[in-house]
Amino acid sequence: MVLGLGGLLTACGGSGSTTGTTSGEAKGSSGASPDQKSVKQGGDDYATVIEQMKSFGTDAAPGVYPRTVRHALGATVIPAKPVRVVVLDTGELDNVVSLGVQPVGVVHTDGSKTMPSYLKDKVGTPANVGTINSLNLEAIAALKPDLILGSQLRAQDQYASLSKIAPTVFSIRPGYPWKENFALNASPFGLEAEAAALLAAYQGAATAVGARLGGKPTVSPLRFMPGKTRLYAELSFIGTILTDIPLPQPKIEQVKELAVEISPEQIDKADADWIFYGVYGTPSATNQDTVLGGALWKTLGAVKAGQARPVSDETWFLGLGVLAANAVLSDLKGFVAPGA
């Protein structure tokens, strides 16, 4: 089964006009606001998010306020440079921290109710305002934020309420458009140039790894989740990193989608020169132990070569920002391209 990012939110109507937000909705390339179900589960909106985001951002010069930021659900006025930001997903968290901004409020994933370890020394002490799938609006309001960053995919239902609390800027979706999301998240702060510089440095590091490897070997990103096992494909965060290096993935993963879902009996489809596997949440809630202890796993070429390695789920699959991307590059250098 080929997947979009499933099981998060149901489709619903657009938001109304609220304080700090102009009425109307941002238009996609088809001339209409992207439908949430399509963006989530596949189809034209899933594959064309980056094209739709070309109109997002601001025309304001650095340091000039108020500024208007165009985004997935409208155009939001930012009256002054934000200093109290609440972030509603792991990508927004990575993005603001990489720009030197310590958020006052964060959400956690359902798989981990703790701060990502790779950000702990940079993030400060933000308050917990719920999980990605269950926002605590009262806790958000109590923090008196002056900016809220999130996405249509995760929190479209709460956009109107959030906009009444503070100016709110939404990307279309987390995941593979992480670079465009970074630029969007930087625009309320006037830090677009800083974001571009961080992305350029990341690309330079990715190119260096690629030069070392000469387009080889194949890499298969495998993830164990409660009730499912996924091979991450081209339109995923890790898929974009492998493209940037570039490193090829197995043919089954060469599709314009988030992931391909397989059963434990199909784990041989994950085989590549290298397999990197992560686990979402508690390992015992997934089939990881069954798969890794099974006879079929032991027949895979990567396993027999000692080239099937566990990696951090919070960077490889949940980070969705430049700091996580650099951590993934560091892992790849250490395992696949020592000395790059």
HELIX and SHEET records of a PDB file:
HELIX    1   1 GLN A   36  GLN A   41  1                                   6    
HELIX    2   2 ASP A   44  ALA A   47  1                                   4    
HELIX    3   3 VAL A   49  GLN A   52  1                                   4    
HELIX    4   4 MET A   53  SER A   55  5                                   3    
HELIX    5   5 THR A   90  SER A   98  1                                   9    
HELIX    6   6 SER A  117  LEU A  119  5                                   3    
HELIX    7   7 LEU A  137  ALA A  142  1                                   6    
HELIX    8   8 GLN A  152  ALA A  155  1                                   4    
HELIX    9   9 GLN A  156  GLN A  158  5                                   3    
HELIX   10  10 TYR A  159  ILE A  165  1                                   7    
HELIX   11  11 TRP A  178  ALA A  186  1                                   9    
HELIX   12  12 SER A  187  PHE A  189  5                                   3    
HELIX   13  13 GLU A  192  LEU A  213  1                                  22    
HELIX   14  14 PHE A  237  ASP A  244  1                                   8    
HELIX   15  15 LYS A  251  GLU A  253  5                                   3    
HELIX   16  16 PRO A  264  ALA A  270  5                                   7    
HELIX   17  17 PRO A  283  ALA A  285  5                                   3    
HELIX   18  18 GLN A  288  LEU A  292  1                                   5    
HELIX   19  19 ALA A  295  LYS A  298  1                                   4    
HELIX   20  20 GLY A  301  LYS A  304  1                                   4    
HELIX   21  21 ASP A  313  TRP A  316  1                                   4    
HELIX   22  22 VAL A  322  PHE A  335  1                                  14    
SHEET    1   A 6 VAL A   2  LEU A   3  0                                        
SHEET    2   A 6 ALA A 259  ILE A 262 -1                                        
SHEET    3   A 6 LYS A 228  TYR A 232 -1                                        
SHEET    4   A 6 VAL A 219  MET A 225 -1                                        
SHEET    5   A 6 TRP A 274  VAL A 279  1                                        
SHEET    6   A 6 ALA A 308  PRO A 310  1                                        
SHEET    1   B 3 THR A  21  THR A  22  0                                        
SHEET    2   B 3 GLY A  74  ILE A  78 -1                                        
SHEET    3   B 3 ARG A  67  HIS A  71 -1                                        
SHEET    1   C 6 SER A 134  LEU A 135  0                                        
SHEET    2   C 6 ALA A 127  THR A 131 -1                                        
SHEET    3   C 6 GLY A 105  HIS A 108  1                                        
SHEET    4   C 6 VAL A  85  VAL A  87  1                                        
SHEET    5   C 6 LEU A 147  SER A 151  1                                        
SHEET    6   C 6 THR A 168  SER A 171  1                                        
END                                                                             
